[in-house]
Amino acid sequence: MRIDVRRSGGIAGTTRGWWVDTDAADDPDGWADLVAALPRTAPSAPASAVRDDFTWTIVLEQRTVTIPGTRLDGPWAALVSRVRDEGAPA
């Protein structure tokens, strides 16, 4: 499975991205466990927007999830962190 992560926004308004092919990774079972632990829904935007916050867009096969930076936590944060650490720049 291919996982794409894109971060946009922030003070400079730049976009950066990373991707990983979990089938070709050293630990495909670990990736599968991480994806299986994800909630079915993404955290919603906070009641009031946070100035210069990042927005994270995560694409897992046919599923796209967008999460405000202030709400990126738990399994979603673990997935983003691992893709950034082990993936390739997009």
mmCIF file of the C-alpha atoms, coordinates in Angstrom:
data_MODEL
# 
_entry.id   MODEL 
# 
loop_
_atom_site.group_PDB 
_atom_site.id 
_atom_site.type_symbol 
_atom_site.label_atom_id 
_atom_site.label_alt_id 
_atom_site.label_comp_id 
_atom_site.label_asym_id 
_atom_site.label_entity_id 
_atom_site.label_seq_id 
_atom_site.pdbx_PDB_ins_code 
_atom_site.Cartn_x 
_atom_site.Cartn_y 
_atom_site.Cartn_z 
_atom_site.occupancy 
_atom_site.B_iso_or_equiv 
_atom_site.pdbx_formal_charge 
_atom_site.auth_seq_id 
_atom_site.auth_comp_id 
_atom_site.auth_asym_id 
_atom_site.auth_atom_id 
_atom_site.pdbx_PDB_model_num 
ATOM 1  C CA . MET A 1 1  ? 0.000   0.000  0.000  1.00 0.00 ? 1  MET A CA 1 
ATOM 2  C CA . ARG A 1 2  ? 1.182   3.502  -0.757 1.00 0.00 ? 2  ARG A CA 1 
ATOM 3  C CA . ILE A 1 3  ? 0.772   6.143  1.937  1.00 0.00 ? 3  ILE A CA 1 
ATOM 4  C CA . ASP A 1 4  ? 1.182   9.823  1.068  1.00 0.00 ? 4  ASP A CA 1 
ATOM 5  C CA . VAL A 1 5  ? 1.474   12.573 3.680  1.00 0.00 ? 5  VAL A CA 1 
ATOM 6  C CA . ARG A 1 6  ? 1.373   16.260 2.796  1.00 0.00 ? 6  ARG A CA 1 
ATOM 7  C CA . ARG A 1 7  ? 1.871   19.169 5.193  1.00 0.00 ? 7  ARG A CA 1 
ATOM 8  C CA . SER A 1 8  ? 0.744   22.627 4.134  1.00 0.00 ? 8  SER A CA 1 
ATOM 9  C CA . GLY A 1 9  ? 0.347   25.995 5.789  1.00 0.00 ? 9  GLY A CA 1 
ATOM 10 C CA . GLY A 1 10 ? 2.403   27.345 8.631  1.00 0.00 ? 10 GLY A CA 1 
ATOM 11 C CA . ILE A 1 11 ? 3.949   30.795 8.733  1.00 0.00 ? 11 ILE A CA 1 
ATOM 12 C CA . ALA A 1 12 ? 5.520   30.499 5.273  1.00 0.00 ? 12 ALA A CA 1 
ATOM 13 C CA . GLY A 1 13 ? 2.555   28.699 3.734  1.00 0.00 ? 13 GLY A CA 1 
ATOM 14 C CA . THR A 1 14 ? 4.781   26.040 2.198  1.00 0.00 ? 14 THR A CA 1 
ATOM 15 C CA . THR A 1 15 ? 3.869   22.486 1.299  1.00 0.00 ? 15 THR A CA 1 
ATOM 16 C CA . ARG A 1 16 ? 6.054   19.446 1.939  1.00 0.00 ? 16 ARG A CA 1 
ATOM 17 C CA . GLY A 1 17 ? 5.310   15.819 1.310  1.00 0.00 ? 17 GLY A CA 1 
ATOM 18 C CA . TRP A 1 18 ? 6.519   12.300 1.998  1.00 0.00 ? 18 TRP A CA 1 
ATOM 19 C CA . TRP A 1 19 ? 5.426   8.883  0.800  1.00 0.00 ? 19 TRP A CA 1 
ATOM 20 C CA . VAL A 1 20 ? 6.091   5.237  1.558  1.00 0.00 ? 20 VAL A CA 1 
ATOM 21 C CA . ASP A 1 21 ? 5.271   1.938  -0.120 1.00 0.00 ? 21 ASP A CA 1 
ATOM 22 C CA . THR A 1 22 ? 4.473   -0.295 2.835  1.00 0.00 ? 22 THR A CA 1 
ATOM 23 C CA . ASP A 1 23 ? 4.712   -3.493 0.757  1.00 0.00 ? 23 ASP A CA 1 
ATOM 24 C CA . ALA A 1 24 ? 8.363   -2.761 -0.059 1.00 0.00 ? 24 ALA A CA 1 
ATOM 25 C CA . ALA A 1 25 ? 9.241   -1.559 3.463  1.00 0.00 ? 25 ALA A CA 1 
ATOM 26 C CA . ASP A 1 26 ? 11.389  -3.519 5.916  1.00 0.00 ? 26 ASP A CA 1 
ATOM 27 C CA . ASP A 1 27 ? 8.412   -4.003 8.268  1.00 0.00 ? 27 ASP A CA 1 
ATOM 28 C CA . PRO A 1 28 ? 5.185   -4.421 6.257  1.00 0.00 ? 28 PRO A CA 1 
ATOM 29 C CA . ASP A 1 29 ? 3.394   -6.060 9.199  1.00 0.00 ? 29 ASP A CA 1 
ATOM 30 C CA . GLY A 1 30 ? 4.224   -3.103 11.446 1.00 0.00 ? 30 GLY A CA 1 
ATOM 31 C CA . TRP A 1 31 ? 2.783   -0.746 8.830  1.00 0.00 ? 31 TRP A CA 1 
ATOM 32 C CA . ALA A 1 32 ? -0.345  -2.895 8.561  1.00 0.00 ? 32 ALA A CA 1 
ATOM 33 C CA . ASP A 1 33 ? -0.794  -2.778 12.345 1.00 0.00 ? 33 ASP A CA 1 
ATOM 34 C CA . LEU A 1 34 ? -0.334  0.998  12.358 1.00 0.00 ? 34 LEU A CA 1 
ATOM 35 C CA . VAL A 1 35 ? -2.934  1.476  9.611  1.00 0.00 ? 35 VAL A CA 1 
ATOM 36 C CA . ALA A 1 36 ? -5.357  -0.938 11.304 1.00 0.00 ? 36 ALA A CA 1 
ATOM 37 C CA . ALA A 1 37 ? -5.164  1.142  14.508 1.00 0.00 ? 37 ALA A CA 1 
ATOM 38 C CA . LEU A 1 38 ? -6.357  4.311  12.746 1.00 0.00 ? 38 LEU A CA 1 
ATOM 39 C CA . PRO A 1 39 ? -9.821  5.570  13.709 1.00 0.00 ? 39 PRO A CA 1 
ATOM 40 C CA . ARG A 1 40 ? -12.453 5.480  10.979 1.00 0.00 ? 40 ARG A CA 1 
ATOM 41 C CA . THR A 1 41 ? -12.862 9.263  11.149 1.00 0.00 ? 41 THR A CA 1 
ATOM 42 C CA . ALA A 1 42 ? -10.293 12.030 11.335 1.00 0.00 ? 42 ALA A CA 1 
ATOM 43 C CA . PRO A 1 43 ? -10.323 14.635 14.090 1.00 0.00 ? 43 PRO A CA 1 
ATOM 44 C CA . SER A 1 44 ? -12.444 17.628 13.150 1.00 0.00 ? 44 SER A CA 1 
ATOM 45 C CA . ALA A 1 45 ? -11.223 21.185 12.917 1.00 0.00 ? 45 ALA A CA 1 
ATOM 46 C CA . PRO A 1 46 ? -11.053 23.094 16.195 1.00 0.00 ? 46 PRO A CA 1 
ATOM 47 C CA . ALA A 1 47 ? -13.889 25.498 16.963 1.00 0.00 ? 47 ALA A CA 1 
ATOM 48 C CA . SER A 1 48 ? -11.670 28.488 16.288 1.00 0.00 ? 48 SER A CA 1 
ATOM 49 C CA . ALA A 1 49 ? -8.966  28.382 13.656 1.00 0.00 ? 49 ALA A CA 1 
ATOM 50 C CA . VAL A 1 50 ? -5.377  28.538 14.865 1.00 0.00 ? 50 VAL A CA 1 
ATOM 51 C CA . ARG A 1 51 ? -3.307  31.092 13.017 1.00 0.00 ? 51 ARG A CA 1 
ATOM 52 C CA . ASP A 1 52 ? -0.395  29.670 10.984 1.00 0.00 ? 52 ASP A CA 1 
ATOM 53 C CA . ASP A 1 53 ? -1.338  26.087 11.835 1.00 0.00 ? 53 ASP A CA 1 
ATOM 54 C CA . PHE A 1 54 ? -0.287  23.250 9.556  1.00 0.00 ? 54 PHE A CA 1 
ATOM 55 C CA . THR A 1 55 ? -2.827  21.125 7.737  1.00 0.00 ? 55 THR A CA 1 
ATOM 56 C CA . TRP A 1 56 ? -1.986  17.460 7.230  1.00 0.00 ? 56 TRP A CA 1 
ATOM 57 C CA . THR A 1 57 ? -3.431  15.503 4.298  1.00 0.00 ? 57 THR A CA 1 
ATOM 58 C CA . ILE A 1 58 ? -3.005  11.746 4.444  1.00 0.00 ? 58 ILE A CA 1 
ATOM 59 C CA . VAL A 1 59 ? -3.830  9.471  1.518  1.00 0.00 ? 59 VAL A CA 1 
ATOM 60 C CA . LEU A 1 60 ? -4.138  5.733  2.150  1.00 0.00 ? 60 LEU A CA 1 
ATOM 61 C CA . GLU A 1 61 ? -5.120  3.974  -1.078 1.00 0.00 ? 61 GLU A CA 1 
ATOM 62 C CA . GLN A 1 62 ? -8.612  5.361  -1.853 1.00 0.00 ? 62 GLN A CA 1 
ATOM 63 C CA . ARG A 1 63 ? -9.021  7.213  1.452  1.00 0.00 ? 63 ARG A CA 1 
ATOM 64 C CA . THR A 1 64 ? -8.003  10.849 1.968  1.00 0.00 ? 64 THR A CA 1 
ATOM 65 C CA . VAL A 1 65 ? -8.040  12.455 5.411  1.00 0.00 ? 65 VAL A CA 1 
ATOM 66 C CA . THR A 1 66 ? -7.285  16.095 6.226  1.00 0.00 ? 66 THR A CA 1 
ATOM 67 C CA . ILE A 1 67 ? -6.379  16.965 9.809  1.00 0.00 ? 67 ILE A CA 1 
ATOM 68 C CA . PRO A 1 68 ? -5.574  20.362 11.333 1.00 0.00 ? 68 PRO A CA 1 
ATOM 69 C CA . GLY A 1 69 ? -2.149  20.387 12.963 1.00 0.00 ? 69 GLY A CA 1 
ATOM 70 C CA . THR A 1 70 ? -3.570  21.152 16.395 1.00 0.00 ? 70 THR A CA 1 
ATOM 71 C CA . ARG A 1 71 ? -5.683  17.983 16.173 1.00 0.00 ? 71 ARG A CA 1 
ATOM 72 C CA . LEU A 1 72 ? -2.977  15.631 14.886 1.00 0.00 ? 72 LEU A CA 1 
ATOM 73 C CA . ASP A 1 73 ? -2.505  13.129 17.691 1.00 0.00 ? 73 ASP A CA 1 
ATOM 74 C CA . GLY A 1 74 ? -2.790  9.471  18.611 1.00 0.00 ? 74 GLY A CA 1 
ATOM 75 C CA . PRO A 1 75 ? -2.583  6.910  15.793 1.00 0.00 ? 75 PRO A CA 1 
ATOM 76 C CA . TRP A 1 76 ? -2.749  9.614  13.106 1.00 0.00 ? 76 TRP A CA 1 
ATOM 77 C CA . ALA A 1 77 ? 0.306   11.365 14.575 1.00 0.00 ? 77 ALA A CA 1 
ATOM 78 C CA . ALA A 1 78 ? 2.139   8.047  14.835 1.00 0.00 ? 78 ALA A CA 1 
ATOM 79 C CA . LEU A 1 79 ? 1.441   7.331  11.157 1.00 0.00 ? 79 LEU A CA 1 
ATOM 80 C CA . VAL A 1 80 ? 2.574   10.793 10.035 1.00 0.00 ? 80 VAL A CA 1 
ATOM 81 C CA . SER A 1 81 ? 5.731   10.549 12.118 1.00 0.00 ? 81 SER A CA 1 
ATOM 82 C CA . ARG A 1 82 ? 6.646   7.158  10.713 1.00 0.00 ? 82 ARG A CA 1 
ATOM 83 C CA . VAL A 1 83 ? 6.016   8.196  7.104  1.00 0.00 ? 83 VAL A CA 1 
ATOM 84 C CA . ARG A 1 84 ? 8.176   11.295 7.625  1.00 0.00 ? 84 ARG A CA 1 
ATOM 85 C CA . ASP A 1 85 ? 10.947  9.254  9.275  1.00 0.00 ? 85 ASP A CA 1 
ATOM 86 C CA . GLU A 1 86 ? 11.016  6.300  6.894  1.00 0.00 ? 86 GLU A CA 1 
ATOM 87 C CA . GLY A 1 87 ? 9.443   7.601  3.706  1.00 0.00 ? 87 GLY A CA 1 
ATOM 88 C CA . ALA A 1 88 ? 10.846  9.436  0.741  1.00 0.00 ? 88 ALA A CA 1 
ATOM 89 C CA . PRO A 1 89 ? 10.253  13.107 0.001  1.00 0.00 ? 89 PRO A CA 1 
ATOM 90 C CA . ALA A 1 90 ? 7.421   13.664 -2.435 1.00 0.00 ? 90 ALA A CA 1 
# 
